[in-house]
Amino acid sequence: MRIKIGIVWFRHDLRLRDNEALTQAANQCDVILPIYVFDKRLYENKTDHGFRQVGPYRAKFILESLSYLKKSFGERNIDLIIRFGKTEDIIYEIAHKVKSTWVYCNRERTPEEEFIQDELEKKLWQIGQELRFTRGKMLYHTGDLPFPIKHTPDTYAAFYREVGKIVPVRKPLPIPDKILPYMDNVMSEPLPTMEDLGFSNDEIPETNIFKGGEYEALRRMEEFIKDNFKATALSLKQKKKKAGVLVTHMSPYLNTGCISPKTIYEYINRFMGNKYHSNRASCIIHGLMRRDFFKLQEKKYVEKIFEKGGIRGLDLSELTDDMDAFNLWKEAKTGVPIVDAFMRELNQTGFIPFEGRRILSQFLIEELKVNWQLGAEYFQSILIDYNPCSNWGNWNTMAGVNFDAKEDRYCNFITKAKKLDPKGEFVRRWIPELSTLGNNYIHEPDKVSEAELKKANIELGKDYPMPIVNTERWV
Ligand SMILES: Cc1cc2nc3c(=O)[nH]c(=O)nc-3n(C[C@H](O)[C@H](O)[C@H](O)COP(=O)(O)OP(=O)(O)OC[C@H]3O[C@@H](n4cnc5c(N)ncnc54)[C@H](O)[C@@H]3O)c2cc1C
């Protein structure tokens, strides 16, 4: 009898644990052949407004994650095949060559990913092979939801009411016990370099603040738990004093698939029995649920979330493609320190927290009246944790084009800055040219007297720009 060969096509799921496609292939086939393709279109084609689709921070993170995955497979005498080209052609050729039985993948739903899936599926049919889909990418299994996807509630609050605390989260799958390699000369190639992916030397970040890979994701999660939850009664008291919003910094790992949302949920859930921990941990669970919500919204409305008028089909003609204003925003030259500080952090690391993303997007839309799609595309390019549904979904909210957005999105950027950064430490770190200003002035240098500016040795308009918007209305 012919042995069953399962090709496992890795995509945004660069892990062995809780990987449904891998588990199914290992259960149904005698041997497996894992493959990852750097799709050349993603690295060569630009977004509508001319940005790289994958910027250097994410590319480097993916390479690191793949290097670890290759090592994990290597320890099991399995070679992870890595290629660069058109995904559907490459996988088809390999499937044809090795006469595989099935190709497995975790299903993606965004238009570009679906196009590749469909093309591959058609090609495989021609040789009597099948693409087998799994769907273990979200916190909730879509089969467990109390509504069909097309009836997903349109606000997060309604989604939470119908799903949170009602639908159980499935247990993460263990690494399959038995993964046997397909042994033949499929011709392994080394990992591409950043240069192979089209990045020039001066674009390549020396280090990322995040190192990719499944091991690193789990290590960071353990550390997070140790620092935040494994508190003795005494330290718990101290922790209560400085209790604030907990954030995991797991988004790069989640979106490259080095860790699954169910695995994070399992870590966090261990502490939910304790009321104090439960309150603090709930924001993380909400984050994971919001991620699912945006994925489901995308499945429901498909390309509408990428359109200027969004799922509500609004007329946003007042927002224009004003490239001068956009470039000042992108280059951190708005003259509003909190905005420029977050932008410099983003440009130099590929990551900023939610508040930073909110401030940048609100400033672009509400103050500069620039088309939000430009901002979303720039984030797509620069973010290390870019995920189409989360990025475009959140931009939809900020632009007010989905049903989740607040009607009044006015933001006083100075009040906000003083709340987020009362001592000005964050601004001083990213805008050292303002570091000589006192705490009272650092967030609004344009309100500082000539004498004070002179004392601080700052010439506004030369050392740091004058604000490009009217700041009077924030007083
Ligand atoms: C304009 C804008 C663009 C954004 N683009 C992205 C993006 O491309 N990729 C991305 O993962 N997040 C995006 N976010 C959401 C959010 O800012 C990040 O998920 C979060 O800052 C990641 O930090 P964390 O891992 O410490 O989050 P935690 O607070 O620890 O939350 C745990 C996880 O929940 C998910 N999550 C939390 N908040 C959100 C949210 N509002 N929307 C969707 N998922 C959420 C993330 O996967 C996160 O890792 C965007 C937000 C805005 C306002």
The ligand as a MOL file (V3000), in Angstrom:
LIG
                    3D

  0  0  0     0  0            999 V3000
M  V30 BEGIN CTAB
M  V30 COUNTS 53 58 0 0 0
M  V30 BEGIN ATOM
M  V30 1 C -4.7100 51.9470 14.7160 0
M  V30 2 C -4.4370 50.6210 15.3730 0
M  V30 3 C -3.8160 49.6100 14.6510 0
M  V30 4 C -3.5740 48.3600 15.2460 0
M  V30 5 N -2.9570 47.3620 14.5150 0
M  V30 6 C -2.7530 46.1470 15.0710 0
M  V30 7 C -2.1420 45.0970 14.3310 0
M  V30 8 O -1.7900 45.2260 13.1670 0
M  V30 9 N -1.9260 43.9100 14.9730 0
M  V30 10 C -2.3180 43.7180 16.2670 0
M  V30 11 O -2.0950 42.6210 16.7910 0
M  V30 12 N -2.9200 44.6720 16.9580 0
M  V30 13 C -3.1520 45.8910 16.4180 0
M  V30 14 N -3.7430 46.8730 17.1620 0
M  V30 15 C -4.2930 46.5430 18.4930 0
M  V30 16 C -3.3850 46.7340 19.7060 0
M  V30 17 O -2.8030 47.9890 19.6960 0
M  V30 18 C -2.2910 45.6680 19.8110 0
M  V30 19 O -2.8510 44.3890 19.6450 0
M  V30 20 C -1.6490 45.7040 21.1870 0
M  V30 21 O -1.1080 46.9880 21.4040 0
M  V30 22 C -0.5690 44.6500 21.2820 0
M  V30 23 O 0.0810 44.7400 22.5180 0
M  V30 24 P 0.0170 43.5400 23.5690 0
M  V30 25 O 0.3830 42.2630 22.9020 0
M  V30 26 O 0.8330 43.9670 24.7400 0
M  V30 27 O -1.5250 43.5080 23.9270 0
M  V30 28 P -2.2900 42.8880 25.2250 0
M  V30 29 O -3.0070 44.0480 25.8410 0
M  V30 30 O -1.3930 42.0830 26.0480 0
M  V30 31 O -3.4410 41.9800 24.5830 0
M  V30 32 C -3.2400 40.5950 24.3030 0
M  V30 33 C -3.4950 40.3650 22.8300 0
M  V30 34 O -4.8450 40.6940 22.5080 0
M  V30 35 C -4.9020 41.2480 21.1890 0
M  V30 36 N -5.4310 42.6200 21.2450 0
M  V30 37 C -5.3840 43.4910 22.2800 0
M  V30 38 N -6.0190 44.6300 21.9630 0
M  V30 39 C -6.4670 44.4830 20.7000 0
M  V30 40 C -7.2010 45.3130 19.7960 0
M  V30 41 N -7.6100 46.5550 20.1090 0
M  V30 42 N -7.4690 44.8290 18.5740 0
M  V30 43 C -7.0920 43.5930 18.2060 0
M  V30 44 N -6.4020 42.7580 19.0110 0
M  V30 45 C -6.1040 43.2020 20.2400 0
M  V30 46 C -3.4690 41.2720 20.6550 0
M  V30 47 O -3.2820 40.1180 19.8740 0
M  V30 48 C -2.6430 41.2270 21.9190 0
M  V30 49 O -1.3680 40.6610 21.7350 0
M  V30 50 C -3.9770 48.1410 16.5900 0
M  V30 51 C -4.5890 49.1760 17.3050 0
M  V30 52 C -4.8050 50.4010 16.7030 0
M  V30 53 C -5.4610 51.5000 17.4970 0
M  V30 END ATOM
M  V30 BEGIN BOND
M  V30 1 1 1 2
M  V30 2 1 2 3
M  V30 3 2 2 52
M  V30 4 2 3 4
M  V30 5 1 4 5
M  V30 6 1 4 50
M  V30 7 2 5 6
M  V30 8 1 6 7
M  V30 9 1 6 13
M  V30 10 2 7 8
M  V30 11 1 7 9
M  V30 12 1 9 10
M  V30 13 2 10 11
M  V30 14 1 10 12
M  V30 15 2 12 13
M  V30 16 1 13 14
M  V30 17 1 14 15
M  V30 18 1 14 50
M  V30 19 1 15 16
M  V30 20 1 16 17
M  V30 21 1 16 18
M  V30 22 1 18 19
M  V30 23 1 18 20
M  V30 24 1 20 21
M  V30 25 1 20 22
M  V30 26 1 22 23
M  V30 27 1 23 24
M  V30 28 2 24 25
M  V30 29 1 24 26
M  V30 30 1 24 27
M  V30 31 1 27 28
M  V30 32 2 28 29
M  V30 33 1 28 30
M  V30 34 1 28 31
M  V30 35 1 31 32
M  V30 36 1 32 33
M  V30 37 1 33 34
M  V30 38 1 33 48
M  V30 39 1 34 35
M  V30 40 1 35 36
M  V30 41 1 35 46
M  V30 42 1 36 37
M  V30 43 1 36 45
M  V30 44 2 37 38
M  V30 45 1 38 39
M  V30 46 1 39 40
M  V30 47 2 39 45
M  V30 48 1 40 41
M  V30 49 2 40 42
M  V30 50 1 42 43
M  V30 51 2 43 44
M  V30 52 1 44 45
M  V30 53 1 46 47
M  V30 54 1 46 48
M  V30 55 1 48 49
M  V30 56 2 50 51
M  V30 57 1 51 52
M  V30 58 1 52 53
M  V30 END BOND
M  V30 END CTAB
M  END
